[in-house]
Amino acid sequence: MLTDHPATTIDDCRIINLNRNHHQMGTLTVAENSDALPFAIRRVFYIYDIPAGAERGGHSHHMEEQLIIAACGCFDIVISDGRNQRTLTMRKPYEGLYIPAGIWRSLHNFSSGSVCLTLCSTKFDESDYVRHFDDFLKLKQVLPR
C-alpha cells in the first residue's frame, strides 16, 4: 500500500562541507555525528569498481537521509522531487550532498577509480526504498494513484 512521501523538494538538498585538517603530510577530512550533519550516522557504505556507463542509485527513501561524498574521483548525482530535477557533479572529498527522505537520486558518469561514500541516517531496511520512479511520482502526488 502506498503512503505519502515526505514533502521535500530538491531545494532541501544541499552541499555540506566537512571539516578538513590540512597537514604537510596530507589532508584529513572528518565526518562524525555533530551539528555539521543534519542526522546521526547509523550506517556507512561505499561503492567502487564501478563499470563504465553504470548507473547506481535509482531510488528514493521513505525515511532515510543520506550524505553522498566522492571520496575519490568524480560522478554526477541527479536528484528529483517529481517536479524538478537537478544534476550535481561531486568531485571534492570534503563535500557531501545532503539528500533528505523523499528525493529520488541516481548516480552516473563515474570516473575511473571513483569511490562513492554514503553516510546514512538509518540501518538498511528494504521496506524504506521506493525503487520504481512511477511509484515515487504517485507517492509525491505528481501522478494519480
C-alpha positions as a Markdown table, in Angstrom:
| # | Residue | x | y | z |
|---|---|---|---|---|
| 1 | Met | 0.0 | 0.0 | 0.0 |
| 2 | Leu | 1.4 | 3.4 | -1.0 |
| 3 | Thr | 1.6 | 6.1 | 1.7 |
| 4 | Asp | 2.5 | 9.8 | 1.1 |
| 5 | His | 6.2 | 10.6 | 0.7 |
| 6 | Pro | 7.8 | 13.4 | 2.6 |
| 7 | Ala | 7.0 | 16.8 | 1.1 |
| 8 | Thr | 10.7 | 17.5 | 0.5 |
| 9 | Thr | 11.9 | 19.2 | -2.7 |
| 10 | Ile | 15.3 | 19.4 | -4.4 |
| 11 | Asp | 15.7 | 22.8 | -2.6 |
| 12 | Asp | 16.1 | 20.8 | 0.6 |
| 13 | Cys | 19.2 | 19.1 | -0.8 |
| 14 | Arg | 22.5 | 21.0 | -0.2 |
| 15 | Ile | 26.2 | 20.6 | -0.2 |
| 16 | Ile | 27.7 | 20.2 | 3.2 |
| 17 | Asn | 31.4 | 21.0 | 3.7 |
| 18 | Leu | 33.1 | 18.6 | 6.0 |
| 19 | Asn | 35.9 | 19.6 | 8.4 |
| 20 | Arg | 39.3 | 19.5 | 6.7 |
| 21 | Asn | 42.5 | 19.3 | 8.6 |
| 22 | His | 45.5 | 20.3 | 6.4 |
| 23 | His | 48.9 | 18.9 | 7.2 |
| 24 | Gln | 52.1 | 18.8 | 5.2 |
| 25 | Met | 51.7 | 15.0 | 5.0 |
| 26 | Gly | 48.2 | 15.2 | 3.6 |
| 27 | Thr | 44.7 | 16.3 | 4.5 |
| 28 | Leu | 42.3 | 14.6 | 6.9 |
| 29 | Thr | 38.5 | 15.0 | 6.4 |
| 30 | Val | 36.3 | 14.1 | 9.3 |
| 31 | Ala | 32.6 | 13.1 | 9.1 |
| 32 | Glu | 31.1 | 12.4 | 12.6 |
| 33 | Asn | 27.9 | 12.9 | 14.4 |
| 34 | Ser | 27.9 | 16.6 | 15.2 |
| 35 | Asp | 26.0 | 19.8 | 14.5 |
| 36 | Ala | 27.5 | 19.8 | 11.0 |
| 37 | Leu | 25.3 | 16.9 | 9.9 |
| 38 | Pro | 21.5 | 17.1 | 9.8 |
| 39 | Phe | 21.2 | 13.5 | 11.1 |
| 40 | Ala | 23.0 | 10.9 | 13.3 |
| 41 | Ile | 25.1 | 8.4 | 11.2 |
| 42 | Arg | 23.7 | 4.9 | 11.6 |
| 43 | Arg | 25.2 | 3.2 | 8.5 |
| 44 | Val | 28.1 | 3.8 | 6.1 |
| 45 | Phe | 28.7 | 2.2 | 2.8 |
| 46 | Tyr | 30.8 | 2.8 | -0.2 |
| 47 | Ile | 30.7 | 1.7 | -3.8 |
| 48 | Tyr | 33.8 | 1.3 | -6.1 |
| 49 | Asp | 35.0 | -0.7 | -9.1 |
| 50 | Ile | 32.0 | 0.8 | -11.0 |
| 51 | Pro | 31.9 | -0.3 | -14.6 |
| 52 | Ala | 32.0 | 2.4 | -17.3 |
| 53 | Gly | 28.5 | 3.6 | -18.1 |
| 54 | Ala | 26.9 | 2.1 | -15.0 |
| 55 | Glu | 24.2 | 3.8 | -13.0 |
| 56 | Arg | 23.8 | 3.5 | -9.3 |
| 57 | Gly | 21.0 | 4.6 | -7.0 |
| 58 | Gly | 17.8 | 4.9 | -9.0 |
| 59 | His | 15.6 | 5.1 | -5.9 |
| 60 | Ser | 14.1 | 7.2 | -3.1 |
| 61 | His | 13.6 | 6.6 | 0.6 |
| 62 | His | 10.6 | 7.0 | 2.9 |
| 63 | Met | 12.7 | 7.8 | 6.0 |
| 64 | Glu | 16.4 | 7.6 | 5.3 |
| 65 | Glu | 18.5 | 10.7 | 4.9 |
| 66 | Gln | 21.9 | 10.5 | 3.2 |
| 67 | Leu | 25.2 | 12.4 | 2.7 |
| 68 | Ile | 26.9 | 11.3 | -0.5 |
| 69 | Ile | 30.6 | 12.0 | -0.9 |
| 70 | Ala | 33.0 | 11.5 | -3.8 |
| 71 | Ala | 35.8 | 10.0 | -1.6 |
| 72 | Cys | 37.8 | 9.5 | -4.8 |
| 73 | Gly | 37.3 | 10.6 | -8.4 |
| 74 | Cys | 34.0 | 12.2 | -9.5 |
| 75 | Phe | 30.5 | 11.4 | -10.6 |
| 76 | Asp | 27.2 | 13.1 | -11.2 |
| 77 | Ile | 24.1 | 12.9 | -9.0 |
| 78 | Val | 20.7 | 13.6 | -10.5 |
| 79 | Ile | 18.1 | 14.5 | -7.9 |
| 80 | Ser | 14.4 | 14.8 | -8.4 |
| 81 | Asp | 11.4 | 15.7 | -6.3 |
| 82 | Gly | 9.0 | 14.6 | -9.0 |
| 83 | Arg | 8.5 | 18.1 | -10.4 |
| 84 | Asn | 12.1 | 19.5 | -10.6 |
| 85 | Gln | 15.4 | 17.9 | -11.4 |
| 86 | Arg | 19.0 | 19.0 | -10.8 |
| 87 | Thr | 22.4 | 17.4 | -11.7 |
| 88 | Leu | 25.4 | 18.0 | -9.4 |
| 89 | Thr | 28.9 | 16.8 | -10.1 |
| 90 | Met | 30.6 | 15.5 | -7.0 |
| 91 | Arg | 34.4 | 15.7 | -7.1 |
| 92 | Lys | 35.7 | 17.1 | -3.8 |
| 93 | Pro | 36.3 | 14.6 | -1.0 |
| 94 | Tyr | 35.4 | 17.2 | 1.7 |
| 95 | Glu | 32.0 | 17.9 | 0.2 |
| 96 | Gly | 28.9 | 15.8 | 0.6 |
| 97 | Leu | 25.5 | 16.2 | -0.9 |
| 98 | Tyr | 22.8 | 16.0 | 1.7 |
| 99 | Ile | 19.7 | 14.2 | 0.4 |
| 100 | Pro | 16.6 | 14.1 | 2.7 |
| 101 | Ala | 14.0 | 11.4 | 2.6 |
| 102 | Gly | 11.5 | 11.7 | -0.3 |
| 103 | Ile | 14.1 | 12.7 | -3.0 |
| 104 | Trp | 14.8 | 10.4 | -6.0 |
| 105 | Arg | 18.5 | 10.0 | -6.8 |
| 106 | Ser | 20.6 | 8.4 | -9.5 |
| 107 | Leu | 24.4 | 8.4 | -9.9 |
| 108 | His | 26.0 | 8.5 | -13.3 |
| 109 | Asn | 29.3 | 9.3 | -15.1 |
| 110 | Phe | 31.7 | 7.7 | -12.7 |
| 111 | Ser | 35.3 | 8.5 | -13.4 |
| 112 | Ser | 37.8 | 5.6 | -13.4 |
| 113 | Gly | 38.8 | 4.7 | -9.8 |
| 114 | Ser | 36.0 | 6.7 | -8.2 |
| 115 | Val | 34.7 | 5.8 | -4.8 |
| 116 | Cys | 31.2 | 6.9 | -3.6 |
| 117 | Leu | 30.9 | 7.1 | 0.2 |
| 118 | Thr | 27.5 | 7.3 | 1.6 |
| 119 | Leu | 26.6 | 8.2 | 5.2 |
| 120 | Cys | 23.0 | 7.2 | 6.2 |
| 121 | Ser | 20.6 | 8.1 | 9.0 |
| 122 | Thr | 19.2 | 4.5 | 9.3 |
| 123 | Lys | 20.2 | 0.9 | 9.1 |
| 124 | Phe | 19.4 | -0.9 | 5.9 |
| 125 | Asp | 15.7 | -1.6 | 5.6 |
| 126 | Glu | 14.4 | -2.7 | 2.2 |
| 127 | Ser | 10.9 | -1.5 | 3.0 |
| 128 | Asp | 12.3 | 2.1 | 3.2 |
| 129 | Tyr | 13.2 | 2.0 | -0.5 |
| 130 | Val | 11.0 | 3.2 | -3.4 |
| 131 | Arg | 12.6 | 1.6 | -6.4 |
| 132 | His | 10.3 | 2.5 | -9.3 |
| 133 | Phe | 10.0 | 6.1 | -10.5 |
| 134 | Asp | 6.3 | 5.8 | -11.2 |
| 135 | Asp | 5.6 | 4.7 | -7.6 |
| 136 | Phe | 7.8 | 7.6 | -6.5 |
| 137 | Leu | 5.7 | 10.1 | -8.5 |
| 138 | Lys | 2.5 | 8.6 | -7.1 |
| 139 | Leu | 3.8 | 9.0 | -3.6 |
| 140 | Lys | 4.8 | 12.6 | -4.3 |
| 141 | Gln | 1.3 | 13.1 | -5.6 |
| 142 | Val | 2.6 | 14.0 | -9.1 |
| 143 | Leu | 0.7 | 11.2 | -10.8 |
| 144 | Pro | -2.8 | 9.9 | -9.9 |
| 145 | Arg | -2.8 | 6.9 | -7.6 |
